[in-house]
């Protein structure tokens, strides 16, 4: 049990740290987007690479923050019954959801994106836009990073749920942001 508790706590902390870092990426996203709009409408000047910078940064922030959002139960869910469940019943629902939906989806996304990302790296793929950014392969690689982070957080959610199911939730005393260890 100690190993499981350690894994859940360290994964929750790591996801929180990555999520915080991803949130800071939104500042350059807003600043660059503002600059693009300002330049276009005040000076009639546009740079495709600048537009890609804020679009790509937004995508990176989104993919990096997904595990933290999962940790904090921020993803959209249909909880017609979930709210009314006891903590143990919610733990069963979360445990089943991880194994029946999240893990199969992560497997599909990883297996479908792996060849695309590898091909992109082999060609050192660039943006198809004239004057676009030269490193599209790095952006595509973020899909794999997203999968790893969400899979780890999904395993932590399953572990947390298992501890609740077994009546061992006291071992996961809240110590961090959002009530997580």
N, C-alpha and C positions, 0 to 999 in steps of 0.2 A: 504494500500500500504506500510506503514512503516514496518509492520510485514514481508511482502514479501522481501522488500529491506534488512532488518536486516538478515533474513534467508539466502538470497543469499550471502551477505557479510561475514557472520560468517562461512558459509559452505565453501566458497572459501578460506578463511583464514585457516580453519581447514584442508582442503584438501592439501593446500600448505605446511602447517607445517608437516603433515604426509608424504607427498611426499619428502620433504627435509630429514626427518629422515630416510626414506626408502633408499634414495640415499647413505647415510652414511653406510648402510649395505653392500654396494658393496665393501668397503675396506676390511672387513674381508673375504668376498667371494673370492676376488682375492688373498689375503694373504694365506688363507687356501688351495685354489686350487694350488697355487704355491708350498706350502709346500708338498702337496700330490704328485705332479709331481716330485719335487726334491727328496723326500724320495723314490719314486718308481724307478726312473731311475738312481739315484746315489747310493742308498743304498739297492735297491731291497727289500724294506719294504713297506707294505701297511696296512692301517687301514681302514676297511669299515666305521667306525663311522666318520672318518675325511672326507671321500668322501661325506657322507650324510650331514655333517655340511654345506659344501659349496653349495651343491645342494638344501638343505632345506632353507638355508638363501637366496639364489637367488630366490626361490619360494616365500618366505615371502616378500622380497623387491618388487618383481613384483606385488604381490597382494595388498600390501599397497600403491604402487605408482599409481595404475590404476586410482583412482579418481582424483589425481592431474594431470595426463596426460589428462583425460577427460576435466578437467577445462581449461587446456592450449591448447585444441584442437589438441593434439598430436597423437590421434589414427588415424589409417589409414582410409581414407574415399575416396570414389569415388566422386570427386568434378568436374565433367565435366561441370556442370551448376552452382554449388554452388558459385564458385569464382565470377561469373558474376552477381549473384543476388544482389539486393539492400540489405542494412542491415535489412530492415523489412522482405523481402522475405527469407533471411537466418534465421532470427528469427523464421519464420513460419516453415521452414524446420527442424530446431533444435527442436522446440516445438513438431512437429509431430513425429520426430525421437525418442524423449524421450518416448513418450506415445505409439507409434506403435511398436518400436523395443526394446529399452533399458529396459523399465519396464517389459514387458512380459518376456524378457530373464532373468532378475534378479529374477522374480517370479519362473521361471522354475529351475534356478540354486539353489535357496534357497530351493524349495520344494524337489528337487532331492537330494541335499546334506545333508539336515537336518537329515534324518534317518541314513545316513552313519556316520555323525559326532557324533550323539548321541550313536550309537552302539560302535563307536571307544572309546568314553569316558567311557561307561559302562565296556568295557574290558580293559581299560587303554592300548590300542593297542600299540605294539612296532613295530619297523621296522622288516620286514620279513627277512632281511639280518642278517646272523650270525655276531655277534659283532656290530650290527647297533645301532642306537640311540633308547632309550627306550620310547620316548614320541611322537609317530606318531600322537596321538590324538590332540596334540597341533597344528601340521602342518595342519591337516585336518580342524581344527577349523578356520584356516585363510581363508578358502573358504567363510565361513559365514561373517567374518570380511570384506573381499573383497566385498561381496554383499551389506552389510550395507553401506560401504563407497561409492561405486559406485552409489547405489540407492540415497543416500543423495545428491551426486554431480549431479546426473541426475535431481533430483527435483530442485536443484539450477539452473541448465542450463535451465530447463523449466521455472522457475521463471524469470530468466534474459531475456529469449526470450519473455515472456509475457510482461515484462516491455518495451522492445523494440517495440513490436507490438502495445502497448497502447501509445507509444510516451513518455514514462517516463524513458528512458535510462539515462537521465541526473542525476537521483537519484543514479546511480551506477558509480560515478566518480572513475576512476582508482586510487588506492592508494597503491597497493602491487606489489609483483613480478609478472611479466608477464602481467602487466596492469590490474590486478584484485584487487578487494577490499580486 
